[in-house]
Amino acid sequence: MTTRTNGFAGAPRFGSLRFSVAVVAFAALTLCGSVSFAEDDPVDPKEDSACRAPSGTTDPDDHLHNDPKICDLKKSHPASKVGSSGNSDLAAKLANPSAPLMALQSFIDVKQNGGSAPGAHRATLGYVFQPAIPFPTKRGNVILRPFIPVDFGAPYATTAGTVDTYTGFGNISLQTLYGKTLKSGLMAMGGFGLGFPSATKPEARADWSLGPNVVLGYASPKTGNVWGTLLEWAWSLPTRANNGALTAQYFYAINLKDGWQVAAQPIIVYSLEAKAVRVPLGTGIAKLVAVGKKNFPVKLGAQVWAYTPPPGSSGPEWTIRFSIAPVLPLPWKK
C-alpha cells in the first residue's frame, strides 16, 4: 500500500544491486500492468443467448453492453436496473477488489503537510501506478497489485530534525491476493505483500519487507454496493526490534445511476517503532465513462482525505486524490 519514496537526485548513491533490482522490478511491473479485473459470477445461460456478440463469444463481459446490435440490455439484463450503457454494472464490479477485471489504475495525490518540525508545512505532489492484474481460476481469483510511486517534492525527516524534500521514485511494493466474492455477497481474500527498498533517496528508503494481508468485505448482490477493509502486516528484513507496521485500507462504493458512485479508499498506517497512528476520514466520487468510437471504458475519480489527530513533528493534514483507470480485456481469458 503506502510506501516511502525517494528522489532522482539520490540515484547515484544506489548500490548496484539495489539499483538493478529497482529498475528491473519497475520495468517488469509496468509491462505486466496492462490488465484489469474479471467477473466472479458465471454467465447466465439466459443472458448468454440474448447477449451473443458477432464474434461468437458467449461471455457478456466481452463487450460493453452499449451497442444495440450486440446486446439489448433491457431484455438481457432486466435485473441490473441501469441505463443502456451498462456503466453502473461495470462500475460496481470495478469497486470489488476480488473481481477478475484488469484496470490500469493511476493516482495523483496532492497533499498538505504540517507539524511542529521546521519545514514541515508544505504542499506535495505524488503519482502512483497501481494496476490490478487478475488470474481467474475455478475456485477463486489471483490478483496481483504492484504499487509503483513517484514523488515530487515529498518531505522526509533529516538527521538535524528538520524536514527536507526530494523528487524521485518511492519504495515499490507488491500485493498478491487470492479469493473471491460468494453468491451471498461475502468477500474474502488472503495473501502476502512484499516491499522493495527502491526509493532513490537514502533517507526515505525502506527495508525489504514481507507479511500477510487479508481482505474482508461485502458486495451486495442486489445493488452492487461494496464495503470492506484490507489489512496488511509487514516485517522489515533483516529483523530488528519494533520493526512491524500495520496498514489498513477501508473502502466503500455506493452505486448511483449511469456509472456514478460515492466511493473512497483511505489508507491508515500504524508503526510499532513510531507508536503512532493517524486515521484519514475520506469520501469521494467516481464515474465510469466510455471513450472514443469504440466506447473504451475508463473509470475516473476524485477523493478527499482529512487526517485526525493533527500531525506531531510532521505528516499529512489532508490529501486530494485523483484517479484514472482504463479497463482492458484479459488476454488470457478465453
N, C-alpha and C positions, 0 to 999 in steps of 0.2 A: 504494500500500500504506500504510505508515505515513506520517503527516503530522504536522507540528507544529500545535498548537492554540492558541486564544486565548479570552479571556473576554468575557462580555457587557458587562462594565464598560468595555471598550475600544471598544465600538461607536461612540460619538460621535466617536472620533478617526479613523474610516474616512474616506478621501476619497470623494467622491460616486460616482466611477466604480467604485472597488473595492467599495463597499458595494452598489451596484446589481447589479454582476456576481455578487457572492456570493449576494444574495437570489434573483436570477433563476435562478442555477445550482442552488441548493438546492431551490427550488420545482420546477424542471423535472425534476431528477433524482429527487426524491421521488415525483412523479406518475408518471414513467416507470418507477419501480421495481416496479410491480405485475405482474412477470412471473417465470418460472422456467426451469430447464434443459429441454432436449429430447433425445431419443434419437438417436444417430448411426446405429444399425443399422436397415436396412429391416425391414418387417414380414414375418414368415414366413407364406406363404400357408396353411400347415397350421394355424398358430396362429390366423390370421385367421378361418377358417371356424368354429373351435370357440370363438372368443372375441369374437363379434359382440355389441355392446351393443344394447339395444332401439331406440336412436335410429337404428340402421342404420350406425353407424361401423364401419370396418374396421381401426381402429387400436387395438391392445390397450392403448396408453398412455392412451386416452381415459377409462378407468375405473381403479379402484384394485385390481382383482383380489381383492376381498374380499366380493363378492356372488355367492353360488352361482347366482342366477338369471341372472347375466350371464356368469360365467366359471367353469368348473371348472378350477382351477389345476393339479391333479394330472394331468388329461388334456391340457390345452392346453400346459402348460409343464413337462413331466416333468424337463427338464434343469436347472431352476432350483434344485431342492433347497431350497425354502423352504416356510414354512408357508402355510396357505390365504390369509393376508392379503397375501402378496406383498410384505411390507415389506422383506425383505432385498434383493429385486431393485431396488426403487426407491431404497433407501438406498445401494446400490452405485453407481447412476447419479448420484446427487446428489454423491458424492465425486469424480466425474470432472469437472474444470473445462471440458472440451470438450463435455460433454453439453448438448443444447439443451433443458434444463428450466429453468423460471422459479421462482426461490426468493427470497423477501424476507428476506434474512439480516440479523439484528440481533445485535450483540455487546455484552456488558457486561464490561469489563475492570477488575479490582481489582488494583492494583499496589502493591508495597512498594518504595520508592526508597531509595537510600543514596548514600554518597560522602563525600568529605572536606570539601566546601564547607559553610559554616554554613547550616542549614535544609534540608539535602539529605535527611535521614532523615524520611520521612513516607509515609503511605498515600494513594493517589489512586483516583478512580473515573472511568471513561470509558465513553461509549456510541458505537457505530459502526453506521451503517446502510449496508450494502453489498449491494444486490440484484444478482442475475445476470439480465441481460436478453438472451436469445438470439434470433438471427435465422437460422433454418436455411436453407441453400442446398443445391443439388445436389452441390456438391463439398466442402462444409465448413460450419462454423457461425461466425457472427459473434457474439461475446459482449461486451457492454458491462457494465463493473463499476464504477459510481461508488462513491466512498469518502467518506462524509459523517460526520465525527466531531464529538462534543460532549464537552467535558471538564469535570469538576467537581473543583476544587482541584488542577489539574495544575501541576507545577513548571516553572519557567523560570529561567534564569540572569540576574541583574541586572548592571548595569554595575559595581556595587561588588564583584562576585564572590560574592555570596550567592545563595541560592535562594528565590524567592518563588512564590506560587501564583495561579491565576486560574480563573475559570469561564466557559465560553463555547464558541463554535464553533471548530473547528480548521481546518486547511488542507484544502480539498476537492481530490480528485484523481479522475481518470477513466482506466481501462484499457480499451483496445479490442484485442481478440484475434480472430484468425481461424485456424481449423484444425479438426482432427478426430482421432478415435481410429480407427486402421486395424483391420482384422479380426485382424491379428497381435497387437494389443494396444498397439502403439506409439502414443504420444500426442505430437502435435507441433502447436504453435501459435505465431504470431508477431503482433506488432502494435506499438502505441506507447502511451505514457502521457502525460497532461497534468496539471500541477499548478497550482492557483489560489491566490493569496495572500489567502485568505478568512478567516484567523484574526482574531478580534476583539481580540486583544492584540498591539500592535505588536511587542513584544519576541519574540513567538513566531511572527510572521508570516513565512512563507517567500517566496522569489521565485517568479515564474512559472517553470515548468519543462517540459521536453519531452525525450522519449527513447524508445528502443526497448525492447521486452520480448519475452521468449521463454519458452515453456512446453515442457518435455520430460519425458516420463514413460512409465509402463507401466500398463495396466489389464488384468489377467488375464482372458482370455476364459472361463476355467473357473470361477474363484472370484469374480471381480469386484473383487479386492483392487487397490488403487491406490497407486502410489509415483511421486513426481515432484518437480520443482522449478520455480519461476517466478523468472526473473532479469529485473531492470529497471534500466536505467541512465538517470539524469536529469541534464540540463544546466540550470543556472539561467539565466534570461533577465532582464536582459541578462547577457552572458557576463562572467566575471571569473576571476581565477586560482584554481586549485584548487577549482572550483565543482561538481565532479561528485560524485554519490552513487550507490552500487550497493545495490540492495535485492534480497535473496534470500529466498524463502519455500519451504521444503521442506514437503511434505505427504505424508501416507500415511493409508490407511484399510484396516483388516483386518476383513473381514466375519465376523460371528458368526451366531448363529441369531436369528430373529424380529426382524430390523431392528436388532440391536445391532452396534456397531463399536468397535474400538480405533482412534482417529484423532486427529490433531493437525496444525496448520499454523503452526508458529512462524515468526517474521519476523526476519531478520538485516539490519542496515543498516551499510554502510561509507561513511564520508565522507572525501573527499580532504583537505578543509580540516581536519578534526579528526584525521585519520590514526589512527583507532581503529575497532575492530570488536568487538562482543560477540555471542556465539553463544548463543541460548536452546536448551536441551535440553527438548523438550516431549513430553508424552503426554496422552491423554485418552480419553473415551468418548463415544459418540453413540448415539441411539436414535430411530428413526422411529416415530411414534405416529399413530393415527387419532383425530380429534377430532369429536365430535358425531354426530348420527344419520346424516349423510351420509359419515362417516368421512373427514373432511378431513385430508390428510396434513400433518404438521408434524414437522420434524426438530429434536431437542433435543440439546444437547451441553455438555460441560464439559472444559476443558483446564487443565494446569498447565505453565508455562514457568519454568525455572530458568536464570539467565544466568551465563555464565562468559566471561572472568575477572571479578573484582569490579569495580564501577564506580570511576572515578577521582574527579573532583570531584563528579559527580552522575550518576545513572542508575538504571534499574530493577534490582532484585535478583531478583525473581520476579513472575510475573503469573498470576492465575487468570482464565480467560476462560469466560464462559457464553454460549451461543448458542441462538437460536431462529430457525427458517426455515420459515415456511408455504410450501407448494408450490402453485402456481396453474397452470391450463392456459394455453397460449399462445393469446391472442385472435386472432392472425393465422395460426395453423396450421389448415389445412383437412383 
